[in-house]
Amino acid sequence: MNIIGRALRIAGMAWSAGLMLAGCGLMDTVSVVPLQPLKSPVNIDIKWKSTLGSKDLALLAPLLYQDTLYVANEGGELISLDPLTGKEVWHIKTKELFSAGIGSGENMLLLGTRKGEALAYDLNGKLLWRTQLSSELMVPPQAEDGVVVTRTADGHIFGLNAADGKRRWLVTRPMPVLVLRGVGGITLGRGAALIGMPGGKLLALNLTNGNVGWEASVSISRGSTELERVNDVLGNPILGFRDVCSATYQGKTACLDALTGESIWSRDIAAVGAIAAEGNKLFVTDDKGNVIAINLTSGTVSWKEESLAGRYLTPPAVTQDYVVVGDIEGIVHFLPRSDGSEAGRSKTENSPITEPPLVLSDNLVLVRNRDGKVFTLAPR
């Protein structure tokens, strides 16, 4: 495996049996469980598709912000698209090597570079400022209430002034020997910055000054080797009315009290990536390929769909009516939110879908594959 600095390089998601994607190189030959025919399937249509990256220039996570779709790749291209039609609004080719993004807030697009710079662009693609930080950015920066928050590979969390990028505060945490690349996200809200960290830690910081409100463990690392002990927080923490929920690699899915960090409930469900929430349910894809709905209040399982186990699923996205996941064969699956039984599926191409779908509107989702192609799909 290619270790860059102290980061175990994966694409933000680890599949079962230790299968790592993208940065570590995808295993081209894996055993995939065949699909079973659907009874009275819902037709799923591909609305538009485009090539926005390549195997050599991976796409960063697309962003829907203020009804516009933004896409960037590691080669420095930044593109604005109409999310419903795929029509290009603008396209700039920077000289940057992007490593993290796209984040947003305060009417800005926020990205990080391999050189450890945080960059802010306006919504027309004009560079507003750049700030040199301590090392490569690992996750998309986020902005709110005049502050940009970002995290670097060496365990530094920066609060920057949104107007000019100048540093306002800095919090430092020690890093484990091995960490997953780009998986612990940032959620801002109610004057706080919630930071998912390596080692199963979740931090709540005061957005104005960076003071630590609380620090809690979502899960505790276990195992006899460094790889077995990796249990980093996955994706952006989900902030609810009174709770904050998250999941860890090889660990647990849990909800904590948003004010104190004390555990409300915790379950031994090892997620493959970011979890999603809608209404009173939390949705998780586990490391076996099961899709699970959990009651947010009690932590009890509402339903568990096991028919897609062994297909190396992406983390879920939640639309108006469906939970949507992609798989290693480039197939997108639509599961009703009510009971999880698969209702429809659509083939994109043979290239694996490795990242969670992005909800664009109602039941319209965007997926991206390993070859840099994006597809939008919706039930007919």
C-alpha positions as CSV (number, residue, x, y, z in Angstrom):
1,M,0.0,0.0,0.0
2,N,1.1,3.5,-0.8
3,I,1.6,5.5,2.4
4,I,1.8,9.2,1.8
5,G,3.1,10.9,5.0
6,R,1.2,9.1,7.7
7,A,-2.0,8.7,5.7
8,L,-3.1,5.3,4.5
9,R,-4.2,6.4,1.0
10,I,-7.7,5.3,0.1
11,A,-10.5,7.1,-1.7
12,G,-12.5,7.8,1.5
13,M,-14.1,4.3,1.6
14,A,-12.9,0.8,2.6
15,W,-14.8,-2.2,1.4
16,S,-15.1,-5.5,3.4
17,A,-12.2,-7.9,3.8
18,G,-9.8,-5.1,3.8
19,L,-10.3,-4.1,0.1
20,M,-9.1,-0.6,-0.4
21,L,-10.0,1.6,-3.4
22,A,-8.5,4.1,-5.7
23,G,-5.3,5.4,-4.1
24,C,-4.2,2.0,-3.1
25,G,-5.3,0.5,-6.4
26,L,-8.5,-1.4,-6.9
27,M,-8.4,-5.2,-7.1
28,D,-9.8,-5.8,-10.6
29,T,-10.8,-9.4,-9.9
30,V,-13.2,-9.9,-6.9
31,S,-16.0,-12.3,-6.3
32,V,-19.3,-10.5,-6.6
33,V,-22.6,-12.0,-5.5
34,P,-25.0,-12.2,-8.4
35,L,-28.2,-10.0,-8.4
36,Q,-31.6,-11.6,-8.1
37,P,-34.5,-10.5,-10.4
38,L,-36.8,-7.8,-9.1
39,K,-40.5,-8.3,-8.8
40,S,-42.3,-5.4,-10.6
41,P,-39.2,-3.2,-10.8
42,V,-39.4,0.5,-11.0
43,N,-37.7,1.9,-14.1
44,I,-34.6,3.9,-13.5
45,D,-33.5,6.3,-16.2
46,I,-30.1,7.9,-16.8
47,K,-30.9,11.6,-17.3
48,W,-27.5,12.8,-18.4
49,K,-23.9,11.8,-18.2
50,S,-20.5,13.4,-18.7
51,T,-16.8,12.7,-18.5
52,L,-15.2,15.0,-16.0
53,G,-12.2,13.1,-14.8
54,S,-10.1,10.1,-15.6
55,K,-8.3,7.2,-13.9
56,D,-5.3,9.4,-13.5
57,L,-7.2,12.6,-12.5
58,A,-9.7,11.5,-9.9
59,L,-12.8,13.6,-9.3
60,L,-13.2,15.2,-5.9
61,A,-16.6,14.9,-4.2
62,P,-19.1,16.9,-6.3
63,L,-21.0,19.7,-4.5
64,L,-24.6,20.9,-4.9
65,Y,-24.6,24.5,-3.6
66,Q,-27.3,27.1,-4.1
67,D,-29.0,25.0,-6.9
68,T,-25.7,24.7,-8.9
69,L,-23.5,21.6,-9.3
70,Y,-19.7,22.1,-8.9
71,V,-17.1,19.5,-9.8
72,A,-13.3,19.5,-9.5
73,N,-10.6,17.0,-10.3
74,E,-7.1,16.5,-8.9
75,G,-5.6,18.1,-12.0
76,G,-7.0,21.5,-11.0
77,E,-10.1,21.8,-13.2
78,L,-13.1,23.4,-11.5
79,I,-16.5,23.2,-13.3
80,S,-19.9,24.6,-12.8
81,L,-22.9,22.7,-14.2
82,D,-26.7,22.9,-14.3
83,P,-27.6,19.9,-12.1
84,L,-30.8,19.0,-14.0
85,T,-29.3,19.1,-17.6
86,G,-25.6,18.7,-17.1
87,K,-25.0,21.9,-19.2
88,E,-21.8,23.5,-18.4
89,V,-22.0,27.0,-16.9
90,W,-18.3,27.7,-16.6
91,H,-15.1,25.8,-16.6
92,I,-11.7,26.9,-15.4
93,K,-8.3,25.2,-15.5
94,T,-6.2,26.2,-12.6
95,K,-2.5,25.3,-12.1
96,E,-3.4,23.7,-8.8
97,L,-3.2,20.1,-7.7
98,F,-6.4,19.8,-5.7
99,S,-6.4,17.3,-2.8
100,A,-9.6,18.1,-0.9
101,G,-12.9,19.7,-1.8
102,I,-15.3,20.9,-2.7
103,G,-16.4,22.6,0.4
104,S,-18.7,25.6,0.6
105,G,-20.2,28.4,2.7
106,E,-20.3,32.2,2.8
107,N,-20.9,32.2,-1.0
108,M,-17.6,30.5,-1.6
109,L,-16.2,27.3,-3.0
110,L,-13.4,25.9,-0.8
111,L,-10.6,23.5,-1.8
112,G,-7.3,22.3,-0.6
113,T,-4.0,21.5,-2.4
114,R,-1.3,18.9,-2.1
115,K,1.0,21.8,-1.1
116,G,-1.1,22.4,2.0
117,E,-2.9,25.5,0.7
118,A,-6.5,26.4,1.4
119,L,-8.2,28.1,-1.6
120,A,-11.4,30.1,-1.7
121,Y,-13.2,30.8,-5.0
122,D,-16.3,32.9,-5.6
123,L,-19.3,31.2,-7.3
124,N,-18.0,32.3,-10.7
125,G,-14.7,30.6,-10.3
126,K,-12.6,33.7,-9.3
127,L,-9.9,33.0,-6.8
128,L,-10.5,35.1,-3.7
129,W,-7.6,34.1,-1.5
130,R,-5.1,31.3,-0.7
131,T,-3.6,30.5,2.7
132,Q,-0.6,28.2,3.3
133,L,-1.3,25.7,6.1
134,S,0.9,23.1,7.8
135,S,0.4,20.2,5.5
136,E,-1.9,18.7,2.8
137,L,-5.6,19.2,3.4
138,M,-7.4,15.9,4.0
139,V,-11.1,16.9,3.8
140,P,-13.2,19.6,2.2
141,P,-13.1,22.9,4.1
142,Q,-16.4,24.3,5.3
143,A,-17.5,27.9,6.1
144,E,-20.1,29.5,8.3
145,D,-20.5,32.7,10.3
146,G,-17.4,34.2,8.8
147,V,-15.1,31.3,9.6
148,V,-13.6,28.6,7.4
149,V,-12.7,25.4,9.1
150,T,-10.3,22.8,7.7
151,R,-8.1,19.9,8.8
152,T,-4.7,18.9,7.6
153,A,-2.8,15.6,7.5
154,D,-0.7,16.4,10.5
155,G,-3.6,16.7,12.9
156,H,-4.0,20.5,12.7
157,I,-7.5,22.0,12.6
158,F,-7.5,25.6,11.4
159,G,-10.1,28.3,11.8
160,L,-9.6,30.9,9.0
161,N,-11.2,34.3,8.4
162,A,-13.7,33.8,5.6
163,A,-13.0,37.3,4.2
164,D,-9.3,36.9,3.6
165,G,-8.1,33.5,4.8
166,K,-6.1,34.7,7.7
167,R,-5.7,32.4,10.6
168,R,-8.1,33.0,13.6
169,W,-7.4,29.8,15.7
170,L,-5.6,26.5,15.6
171,V,-6.3,23.2,17.4
172,T,-3.8,20.3,17.2
173,R,-4.4,16.6,18.0
174,P,-1.9,13.7,17.8
175,M,-2.4,11.4,14.9
176,P,-2.3,7.5,14.9
177,V,0.4,5.8,12.9
178,L,-2.1,4.9,10.1
179,V,-5.1,6.9,9.1
180,L,-7.6,6.7,6.3
181,R,-7.2,9.4,3.7
182,G,-9.9,12.0,3.6
183,V,-12.6,10.4,5.6
184,G,-13.2,12.4,8.7
185,G,-15.4,15.4,7.7
186,I,-16.5,18.7,9.1
187,T,-20.0,19.9,10.0
188,L,-20.7,23.4,11.1
189,G,-23.8,24.5,12.9
190,R,-25.1,26.4,16.0
191,G,-21.9,28.2,16.5
192,A,-19.9,24.9,16.7
193,A,-17.5,23.0,14.4
194,L,-17.9,19.2,14.7
195,I,-14.8,17.4,13.4
196,G,-14.5,13.7,12.7
197,M,-11.0,12.6,13.5
198,P,-8.7,9.6,13.2
199,G,-8.7,7.2,16.1
200,G,-12.5,7.2,16.4
201,K,-12.6,10.7,18.0
202,L,-15.3,13.4,17.5
203,L,-14.5,17.0,18.5
204,A,-16.9,19.9,19.1
205,L,-15.1,23.2,18.8
206,N,-16.3,26.8,19.4
207,L,-16.5,28.2,15.8
208,T,-15.5,31.7,16.9
209,N,-12.3,30.9,18.9
210,G,-11.6,27.2,18.5
211,N,-12.1,26.3,22.2
212,V,-12.8,22.7,22.7
213,G,-16.4,22.1,23.9
214,W,-16.0,18.4,24.2
215,E,-14.0,15.5,22.8
216,A,-15.6,12.0,22.7
217,S,-14.9,8.5,21.3
218,V,-17.3,7.1,18.8
219,S,-15.4,3.9,19.0
220,I,-12.2,2.5,20.6
221,S,-9.5,0.9,18.4
222,R,-8.9,-2.8,18.8
223,G,-6.6,-5.3,17.2
224,S,-3.0,-6.5,17.3
225,T,-1.7,-4.6,14.2
226,E,-1.8,-1.0,13.2
227,L,-4.1,-1.8,10.3
228,E,-6.6,-3.6,12.6
229,R,-6.6,-0.7,15.0
230,V,-7.6,1.9,12.3
231,N,-11.1,3.2,13.3
232,D,-11.3,6.7,11.9
233,V,-14.6,8.6,11.9
234,L,-16.2,8.4,8.4
235,G,-17.8,11.4,6.6
236,N,-19.3,14.5,8.0
237,P,-20.9,14.2,11.4
238,I,-24.7,14.5,11.2
239,L,-26.0,17.2,13.5
240,G,-29.6,16.7,14.7
241,F,-31.9,18.7,17.0
242,R,-30.2,17.3,20.2
243,D,-27.7,14.8,18.9
244,V,-24.7,14.3,16.6
245,C,-24.3,11.0,14.9
246,S,-21.3,9.3,13.1
247,A,-19.7,6.0,12.3
248,T,-16.2,4.7,12.3
249,Y,-14.3,2.3,10.1
250,Q,-14.0,-1.2,11.7
251,G,-15.9,0.2,14.6
252,K,-19.4,1.5,15.6
253,T,-22.3,3.6,14.5
254,A,-23.4,6.0,17.3
255,C,-25.3,9.1,18.3
256,L,-23.9,11.4,21.0
257,D,-25.5,14.3,22.9
258,A,-24.6,17.4,20.9
259,L,-24.1,19.6,24.0
260,T,-22.0,17.2,26.1
261,G,-20.6,14.5,23.8
262,E,-22.1,11.8,26.1
263,S,-23.3,8.6,24.3
264,I,-27.0,8.3,23.6
265,W,-26.7,4.9,21.9
266,S,-24.0,2.9,20.1
267,R,-24.2,-0.1,17.9
268,D,-21.6,-2.5,16.5
269,I,-22.2,-1.6,12.9
270,A,-19.0,-1.0,10.9
271,A,-19.8,1.4,8.1
272,V,-18.0,1.5,4.8
273,G,-18.2,5.3,4.6
274,A,-20.4,8.3,5.5
275,I,-23.8,7.7,7.0
276,A,-26.9,9.5,5.9
277,A,-30.0,10.7,7.8
278,E,-33.5,11.8,6.9
279,G,-36.5,12.2,9.2
280,N,-36.1,9.9,12.2
281,K,-33.8,7.4,10.5
282,L,-30.1,7.0,10.1
283,F,-29.0,5.0,7.0
284,V,-25.8,2.9,6.9
285,T,-24.0,0.6,4.5
286,D,-22.1,-1.9,6.5
287,D,-18.8,-3.7,5.6
288,K,-20.7,-6.8,4.4
289,G,-22.8,-4.8,1.9
290,N,-26.0,-4.7,4.0
291,V,-28.0,-1.4,3.9
292,I,-29.5,-0.6,7.3
293,A,-32.0,1.9,8.6
294,I,-31.7,2.8,12.3
295,N,-34.1,4.7,14.5
296,L,-32.3,7.9,15.4
297,T,-33.9,8.2,18.8
298,S,-33.4,4.7,20.1
299,G,-30.7,3.2,17.9
300,T,-32.9,0.2,17.1
301,V,-32.8,-1.3,13.6
302,S,-35.9,-0.4,11.6
303,W,-35.0,-2.5,8.6
304,K,-32.0,-4.3,7.1
305,E,-31.7,-5.1,3.4
306,E,-29.3,-8.1,2.9
307,S,-30.0,-8.8,-0.8
308,L,-27.0,-6.7,-1.9
309,A,-24.5,-8.2,0.4
310,G,-21.2,-9.1,-1.3
311,R,-21.6,-6.4,-4.0
312,Y,-19.2,-3.9,-2.4
313,L,-21.7,-1.1,-2.0
314,T,-21.1,2.6,-1.6
315,P,-22.3,4.5,1.4
316,P,-26.0,5.6,1.0
317,A,-27.7,8.7,-0.1
318,V,-31.3,9.5,0.8
319,T,-33.7,11.1,-1.7
320,Q,-37.4,12.0,-1.3
321,D,-38.5,8.4,-1.5
322,Y,-35.4,6.2,-1.7
323,V,-32.1,5.1,-0.2
324,V,-29.6,4.9,-3.1
325,V,-26.3,3.0,-3.3
326,G,-23.9,2.1,-6.1
327,D,-21.8,-1.1,-6.5
328,I,-18.6,-2.5,-7.9
329,E,-20.2,-3.4,-11.3
330,G,-21.4,0.2,-11.9
331,I,-25.1,-0.6,-11.0
332,V,-27.1,1.9,-9.0
333,H,-29.8,0.5,-6.6
334,F,-32.9,2.3,-5.4
335,L,-34.4,1.0,-2.1
336,P,-37.6,2.5,-0.7
337,R,-37.1,4.4,2.5
338,S,-40.1,2.6,4.1
339,D,-38.8,-0.9,4.1
340,G,-35.5,-1.2,2.1
341,S,-36.6,-3.9,-0.3
342,E,-34.9,-3.1,-3.6
343,A,-37.4,-1.5,-6.0
344,G,-35.2,-0.5,-9.0
345,R,-31.7,-0.6,-10.5
346,S,-29.9,0.8,-13.4
347,K,-26.5,-0.1,-15.0
348,T,-24.2,2.8,-15.8
349,E,-20.9,1.3,-17.1
350,N,-18.7,-1.6,-16.0
351,S,-16.5,0.7,-13.9
352,P,-17.0,0.6,-10.1
353,I,-18.9,3.3,-8.4
354,T,-16.8,4.0,-5.4
355,E,-18.3,7.1,-3.6
356,P,-21.8,7.9,-2.2
357,P,-24.4,9.2,-4.6
358,L,-25.2,13.0,-4.4
359,V,-28.8,14.0,-4.2
360,L,-29.6,16.7,-6.7
361,S,-33.4,17.1,-6.3
362,D,-36.3,15.0,-5.1
363,N,-35.3,11.5,-6.4
364,L,-32.6,12.6,-8.8
365,V,-29.1,11.5,-7.9
366,L,-25.6,11.8,-9.3
367,V,-23.0,9.0,-9.2
368,R,-19.4,9.0,-10.3
369,N,-17.3,6.0,-11.3
370,R,-13.6,5.2,-11.0
371,D,-13.0,6.3,-14.6
372,G,-14.1,9.9,-13.9
373,K,-17.6,9.7,-15.5
374,V,-20.7,11.0,-13.8
375,F,-24.3,9.9,-14.3
376,T,-27.6,11.3,-13.0
377,L,-30.4,8.9,-12.5
378,A,-34.0,9.0,-11.3
379,P,-37.1,6.7,-11.3
380,R,-39.4,7.2,-14.2
